[in-house]
Amino acid sequence: MKKPLIFLVLLFSYTMIAQNDPKVAFQKTRYELAVSCYKKADFVKALDLFSIASKIKPENELGKESIKKVDTLKIMLRKSTLEKVIGIWKMNGDQPLWSVNAGNTATSNAVEELVEITHNQILFYEFDTKTKAKKLIKSEDLKYYNNDVSDALFSAIILSDGTIWNCSLNEDSDILHVINIAKQTENGVEKIKADNLERFYSKVK
């Protein structure tokens, strides 16, 4: 009779500790907020919140469920973004298009860099603005960077040289901004926290 009693006491004690654990409480609020964002179709915000919830206590039920949501949302957002970026883009430099310097550079280039994005490849071209000749420089397989399954990165790609680029679109989906956030080396992934190389592209067709 003593053993079942001890078990009940321990179970009750564990439940009370879990309820009073600030980490679990915070995880629950992040999860519930993520669900709310999901229902409002704010999928990017929902992904970010599910990612946070999954990292707080990855071993409990909320943590495991959050990981599943992260995976589902990444697939959904990647598919949606890919449909918008498929096509041909012109490289405008390392500054936004509204920048004066970017405008001057764009009009003075005799050779432009074009990037064609398909469902599974990224093709880089040189385009002669005078002769209208287009030359293929290199091609890359479209490969998403997914080293940490619980992170909120859904549009980061990794190239054959190991560089990892996070990609984002403006509201009209006609400006593509890419920024070099890390590089994969023999020693692992080295994050770039300052002076990141970035590029801006405008949609051609």
C-alpha positions, 0 to 999 in steps of 0.5 A, spaced: 500 500 500 505 504 501 508 504 494 502 506 490 501 512 495 509 514 494 508 514 487 501 518 487 505 523 492 511 523 487 506 524 481 503 530 484 509 533 486 512 533 479 505 536 476 506 542 481 513 543 479 511 543 472 506 548 473 510 552 477 516 552 472 517 559 468 520 556 462 514 551 461 509 557 462 513 561 457 513 556 452 506 555 453 504 562 452 509 562 445 505 556 443 498 559 444 500 565 441 503 561 435 497 558 434 493 564 434 498 567 428 497 561 424 489 561 425 490 569 422 494 566 416 500 570 419 505 564 418 511 567 418 510 570 425 507 563 427 513 559 425 518 564 429 513 563 435 513 555 434 521 555 433 522 559 440 517 554 443 520 548 441 527 550 443 525 552 450 523 545 452 524 540 446 523 534 450 516 535 453 509 535 449 509 542 447 516 542 444 515 536 440 508 538 437 512 545 436 517 542 432 512 538 427 509 545 426 515 548 424 517 543 419 510 543 416 510 551 416 517 551 413 515 546 407 508 551 406 512 557 406 518 555 401 513 552 396 509 559 397 515 563 396 518 559 390 512 560 386 513 568 387 521 567 385 521 563 379 523 567 373 529 572 371 532 577 376 537 583 374 542 584 379 542 591 382 548 591 386 548 591 394 544 597 395 536 598 395 533 600 388 531 607 391 538 608 393 542 614 388 548 610 388 544 603 386 541 607 380 547 610 378 550 603 377 544 600 374 544 605 368 552 605 367 553 597 367 554 595 359 554 588 362 548 586 367 548 580 371 541 576 371 539 570 375 534 565 373 530 561 378 527 555 376 523 549 381 530 546 382 536 550 379 539 557 380 542 559 373 547 565 373 548 569 366 552 575 364 547 579 359 550 584 354 546 590 354 548 592 347 549 586 343 543 583 347 547 576 348 546 572 354 552 568 357 551 562 362 556 563 367 554 558 372 548 554 375 547 551 382 542 546 385 536 550 389 538 547 396 535 549 402 539 550 408 536 546 414 541 544 419 537 546 425 530 543 424 527 547 430 530 554 427 525 559 423 529 560 417 525 557 411 528 561 405 535 560 406 539 557 401 546 554 401 550 554 394 556 549 392 561 553 395 558 553 402 555 560 403 549 560 406 544 566 403 537 568 406 532 570 401 526 575 402 521 579 398 518 585 398 510 586 399 510 586 391 514 580 390 518 584 385 524 585 389 529 580 391 534 581 397 539 576 399 544 576 404 550 572 406 548 569 413 553 564 414 558 559 411 559 551 412 566 549 412 570 543 414 569 545 422 562 546 421 557 553 420 560 559 421 555 565 422 557 572 419 554 577 424 557 583 421 559 586 414 554 581 411 555 581 403 548 582 400 545 583 393 538 586 391 535 583 384 529 586 381 524 582 377 525 582 369 520 576 368 
